[in-house]
Amino acid sequence: MSEARVGLVIEDDQDIRELVRVVLSQAGFDVHVASTGSAGVNSARELNPDVITLDLGLPDIDGFEVARQIRKTSDAYIIMLTARAEELDTLMGLEAGGDDYLTKPFRPRELRARVEAMMRRPRSSSDAKHAPEAADPEMTHNGLAVSAGSRTAVLNGMELKLTRTEFDLLVALLETGRIVRTKADLARRLRNEPYDVGSYVSDADERAVEVHMGNLRKKLGDSIQSPRWLETVRGVGYRLAPAVHNN
């Protein structure tokens, strides 16, 4: 039998904490809970969870700082839960290391659907250790080498520390090259849906893609004005920058 997936709920509201615990338990997770940010950071370090739900309004450390601390040691998927309607809070949460977010009150069914979509994506290079080498071709572009199977991205001999969402967006662009991928296409990719399926993508979903792409660009050290890897097509989406041929 495979080990149960581990979920961590970091939430100070007892009713919401119990609701999320039940949702994750029904989805097959071994669920642990924490009611403060500091306890959540410690639990994330000890448990190595697969998915974390994180309240932004915690009593001791705010959720943004909790996410930053967790990201130092964990590649868990982080879903931010917030009662705040301001877009700035959501964007700050994604920039701090969150993968997705839901605004309270949320429907349990939507939380479960988002978690299950995340878990269909490979977690890390450890998921591909036993995959045949032939099934793991390396994609290269302007000095960047990416292996989708082992989930590594290497630039100038150094492996980049990307979140799983950032890595998945990078692979999506490498796969389609100079073909423009719209923000809606990429949002569907993150939900594990075919990019040509016309399911609903909200403005918030597209804005989240923008934030993740911005974080990815920073980690690559890329320039918006003279991109080497990620080119923004204004009003449409993103594609790979042109290949540079050295003489």
DRENTOR-989602 format. One record per residue (C-alpha): z negated, x negated, y negated; residue number from 1. Coordinates in steps of 0.25 Angstrom, whole numbers. Layout:
<sites>
SITE     c3     c1     c2  pos
SITE      Z      X      Y  NUM
...
</sites>
This chain:
<sites>
SITE     c3     c1     c2  pos
SITE      0      0      0    1
SITE      3     -5    -14    2
SITE     -9     -6    -24    3
SITE    -11      6    -33    4
SITE     -6      4    -47    5
SITE    -17      2    -57    6
SITE    -18     10    -70    7
SITE    -27      8    -82    8
SITE    -31     18    -92    9
SITE    -37     13   -105   10
SITE    -42     25   -112   11
SITE    -55     29   -119   12
SITE    -53     44   -119   13
SITE    -59     49   -106   14
SITE    -50     61   -104   15
SITE    -37     53   -106   16
SITE    -42     42    -98   17
SITE    -44     51    -86   18
SITE    -31     58    -88   19
SITE    -23     45    -88   20
SITE    -32     40    -76   21
SITE    -28     53    -68   22
SITE    -13     51    -72   23
SITE    -12     37    -67   24
SITE    -20     40    -55   25
SITE    -10     51    -51   26
SITE      1     41    -53   27
SITE     -5     32    -43   28
SITE    -13     22    -51   29
SITE    -27     16    -49   30
SITE    -32     19    -62   31
SITE    -43     12    -70   32
SITE    -48     16    -84   33
SITE    -54     10    -96   34
SITE    -60     17   -108   35
SITE    -59      5   -118   36
SITE    -49     -5   -122   37
SITE    -57    -17   -118   38
SITE    -60    -11   -104   39
SITE    -45     -8   -103   40
SITE    -41    -22   -106   41
SITE    -50    -28    -95   42
SITE    -46    -17    -85   43
SITE    -31    -21    -87   44
SITE    -34    -35    -85   45
SITE    -42    -33    -72   46
SITE    -34    -21    -66   47
SITE    -19    -26    -69   48
SITE    -15    -11    -70   49
SITE     -1     -6    -69   50
SITE     -2      4    -81   51
SITE    -12      5    -92   52
SITE    -14     17   -101   53
SITE    -20     13   -114   54
SITE    -26     21   -125   55
SITE    -23     16   -139   56
SITE    -36     21   -145   57
SITE    -47     14   -137   58
SITE    -61     13   -142   59
SITE    -63     -3   -142   60
SITE    -49    -10   -142   61
SITE    -37     -2   -147   62
SITE    -26      0   -137   63
SITE    -16     -9   -144   64
SITE    -26    -21   -141   65
SITE    -29    -17   -127   66
SITE    -14    -17   -124   67
SITE    -12    -31   -130   68
SITE    -24    -36   -122   69
SITE    -19    -29   -109   70
SITE     -5    -35   -111   71
SITE    -11    -49   -110   72
SITE    -14    -48    -95   73
SITE     -7    -35    -91   74
SITE      7    -30    -89   75
SITE      3    -16    -86   76
SITE     10     -4    -92   77
SITE      2      1   -104   78
SITE      4     15   -109   79
SITE     -3     17   -122   80
SITE    -10     31   -124   81
SITE    -13     35   -138   82
SITE    -17     47   -146   83
SITE    -11     41   -159   84
SITE      2     47   -163   85
SITE      6     35   -172   86
SITE     18     28   -167   87
SITE     13     14   -172   88
SITE      1     15   -162   89
SITE     11     17   -151   90
SITE     20      6   -155   91
SITE      8     -4   -157   92
SITE      4      0   -143   93
SITE     17     -4   -137   94
SITE     17    -17   -145   95
SITE      4    -20   -139   96
SITE      9    -19   -125   97
SITE     10     -5   -121   98
SITE     22      0   -113   99
SITE     21     15   -116  100
SITE     13     25   -123  101
SITE      9     40   -123  102
SITE      2     48   -134  103
SITE    -10     56   -131  104
SITE    -10     67   -127  105
SITE      0     64   -116  106
SITE      5     71   -104  107
SITE     -1     65    -91  108
SITE     13     67    -84  109
SITE     19     58    -95  110
SITE      9     47    -93  111
SITE     12     47    -78  112
SITE     27     47    -80  113
SITE     26     35    -90  114
SITE     17     27    -81  115
SITE     25     30    -68  116
SITE     38     26    -76  117
SITE     31     13    -80  118
SITE     27     10    -66  119
SITE     41     11    -61  120
SITE     44     -2    -69  121
SITE     41    -15    -63  122
SITE     27    -20    -67  123
SITE     29    -35    -68  124
SITE     35    -47    -61  125
SITE     25    -45    -49  126
SITE     33    -32    -45  127
SITE     45    -41    -42  128
SITE     39    -53    -35  129
SITE     45    -48    -22  130
SITE     59    -44    -27  131
SITE     71    -51    -22  132
SITE     75    -62    -31  133
SITE     89    -56    -31  134
SITE     84    -43    -37  135
SITE     78    -50    -49  136
SITE     90    -55    -57  137
SITE     87    -62    -70  138
SITE     92    -57    -83  139
SITE     95    -67    -94  140
SITE     98    -65   -109  141
SITE     98    -76   -120  142
SITE     88    -84   -113  143
SITE     79    -73   -108  144
SITE     78    -71    -93  145
SITE     73    -58    -87  146
SITE     70    -55    -73  147
SITE     68    -40    -71  148
SITE     63    -41    -57  149
SITE     52    -51    -60  150
SITE     50    -45    -74  151
SITE     51    -58    -81  152
SITE     57    -62    -95  153
SITE     58    -77    -98  154
SITE     63    -82   -111  155
SITE     64    -97   -114  156
SITE     56   -100   -101  157
SITE     44    -91   -105  158
SITE     42    -78    -98  159
SITE     40    -67   -108  160
SITE     28    -58   -107  161
SITE     34    -44   -108  162
SITE     28    -31   -105  163
SITE     34    -23    -94  164
SITE     41    -13   -104  165
SITE     46    -25   -113  166
SITE     52    -31   -100  167
SITE     58    -18    -95  168
SITE     65    -17   -109  169
SITE     70    -31   -109  170
SITE     76    -29    -95  171
SITE     83    -16    -99  172
SITE     90    -23   -110  173
SITE     94    -35   -101  174
SITE    100    -25    -91  175
SITE    109    -19   -101  176
SITE    112    -31   -110  177
SITE    120    -27   -122  178
SITE    120    -12   -119  179
SITE    111     -5   -129  180
SITE     99      2   -123  181
SITE     93     13   -132  182
SITE     78     14   -134  183
SITE     79     27   -125  184
SITE     86     19   -114  185
SITE     75      9   -114  186
SITE     63     19   -115  187
SITE     69     26   -102  188
SITE     70     12    -96  189
SITE     55     10    -98  190
SITE     53     24    -92  191
SITE     61     20    -80  192
SITE     72     30    -83  193
SITE     87     26    -82  194
SITE     91     23    -96  195
SITE    102     34    -96  196
SITE     93     45    -92  197
SITE     91     54   -104  198
SITE     76     57   -103  199
SITE     69     59   -116  200
SITE     65     46   -124  201
SITE     56     48   -136  202
SITE     56     41   -149  203
SITE     43     35   -145  204
SITE     49     30   -132  205
SITE     60     23   -140  206
SITE     50     17   -150  207
SITE     42     11   -139  208
SITE     55      4   -134  209
SITE     56     -2   -148  210
SITE     42     -7   -148  211
SITE     44    -13   -134  212
SITE     57    -19   -138  213
SITE     51    -25   -150  214
SITE     40    -31   -142  215
SITE     50    -37   -132  216
SITE     58    -43   -144  217
SITE     45    -50   -149  218
SITE     42    -56   -135  219
SITE     57    -61   -134  220
SITE     56    -67   -148  221
SITE     69    -59   -151  222
SITE     74    -56   -165  223
SITE     78    -42   -169  224
SITE     88    -48   -179  225
SITE     94    -58   -170  226
SITE     91    -54   -156  227
SITE     92    -63   -144  228
SITE     88    -52   -133  229
SITE     85    -39   -139  230
SITE     95    -32   -148  231
SITE     91    -19   -155  232
SITE    103    -10   -158  233
SITE     98     -2   -170  234
SITE     96     13   -167  235
SITE    100     12   -152  236
SITE     92      2   -144  237
SITE     92    -12   -138  238
SITE    101    -21   -131  239
SITE    101    -36   -127  240
SITE    106    -46   -138  241
SITE    119    -53   -136  242
SITE    119    -65   -126  243
SITE    118    -78   -133  244
SITE    128    -89   -127  245
SITE    124   -103   -129  246
SITE    135   -113   -129  247
</sites>
